[in-house]
Each structure stands twice: as structure tokens, then as C-alpha cells.
Amino acid sequence: MVFTSVGESLIHSKQYEINTGKTVNITDVSNGTIAMTEIGPRYSLTWRRDKIASSDLFKDACKQPKVGNYESRKAKKNQFTDEFGQKMGKVFLQQQDTDQLVTRKWKNQNREKRE
């Protein structure tokens, strides 16, 4: 990949492939005579904004979610706020007793219990 800066606000990007039809010698590299073909996409990057936005827009863009202190976290167990400011929580259930669990009964199960 080759990046070329043109002026203060423009950068060109191109991708080249070294032709493998002939062997590449160290002398070719030092002379700058390597045969290359352009492959892949080429694109240009430009600076579109070099000024800070208006104060109210900049303030909204820099807004971060509030992170509670230790005491408030301790009072609200298993609740937290993710990076987008959404309130999340964890729910814990007790382990179920599989003997009391209602399942489909088979005739073979009744025979095993009698024996």
C-alpha cells in the first residue's frame, strides 16, 4: 500500500503488486526498476472539518453516562449501567428441585417405582 500526501488536506491511497514474472534482484530494488501493477481499490482521504462544532452540539457529542459512586452501587445490588447509559440488571433464580418437577409420566417409570 502506498499513501501519498498532497497538500495539507488530501491523502491518496493505492495498492500495488510486484510482478513475479521475473526474479527480483537487490540491484533492481536499489535502482528503483521493480515492475509493479496497481491492484485493489484506490481512494482519497480529505479533511472535511477543521473547526470545532458549535458549543451545544459539541457538548451533546461529549456527553458520557453517569457512573454511580460505591455507596449507590452497594445499595442497588446486581444493577449496573452499560456504556450507552442503559440500566441493566442480573436476576438470580434458585435451583429447582427435579424430584418435584412435573414431567410426562411413562408406564415404565411406574413399574420401576413399585419394584
HURA-V71063 format. One record per residue. N is the residue number from 1. RES is the residue in one small letter. SS is DSSP state (@ for helix, = for strand, . for the rest). D_FIRST is the distance of its C-alpha to the first C-alpha in whole Angstrom. Layout:
n/res/ss/d_first
N/RES/SS/D_FIRST
N/RES/SS/D_FIRST
//
This chain:
n/res/ss/d_first
1/m/./0
2/v/=/4
3/f/=/7
4/t/=/10
5/s/=/13
6/v/=/16
7/g/./19
8/e/./20
9/s/./19
10/l/=/16
11/i/=/13
12/h/=/10
13/s/=/7
14/k/=/6
15/q/=/4
16/y/=/6
17/e/=/9
18/i/=/11
19/n/./15
20/t/./17
21/g/./20
22/k/./21
23/t/./21
24/v/./19
25/n/./21
26/i/@/20
27/t/@/22
28/d/@/19
29/v/@/17
30/s/@/19
31/n/@/20
32/g/./17
33/t/./18
34/i/./15
35/a/./15
36/m/=/12
37/t/=/12
38/e/=/10
39/i/=/10
40/g/=/10
41/p/=/10
42/r/=/10
43/y/=/11
44/s/=/13
45/l/=/14
46/t/=/18
47/w/./20
48/r/./23
49/r/./26
50/d/./27
51/k/./30
52/i/./32
53/a/./33
54/s/./37
55/s/@/39
56/d/@/40
57/l/@/37
58/f/@/35
59/k/@/38
60/d/@/37
61/a/@/34
62/c/./34
63/k/./37
64/q/./37
65/p/./40
66/k/./43
67/v/./43
68/g/./47
69/n/./48
70/y/@/50
71/e/@/53
72/s/@/52
73/r/@/50
74/k/@/53
75/a/@/55
76/k/./53
77/k/./52
78/n/./49
79/q/=/48
80/f/=/45
81/t/=/42
82/d/./38
83/e/./36
84/f/./36
85/g/./40
86/q/./41
87/k/=/45
88/m/=/44
89/g/=/47
90/k/./48
91/v/./51
92/f/./53
93/l/./55
94/q/./58
95/q/./58
96/q/./60
97/d/./63
98/t/./63
99/d/./66
100/q/./67
101/l/./64
102/v/./66
103/t/./64
104/r/./66
105/k/./69
106/w/./69
107/k/@/73
108/n/@/72
109/q/@/71
110/n/@/74
111/r/@/76
112/e/@/74
113/k/@/75
114/r/@/79
115/e/./79
//
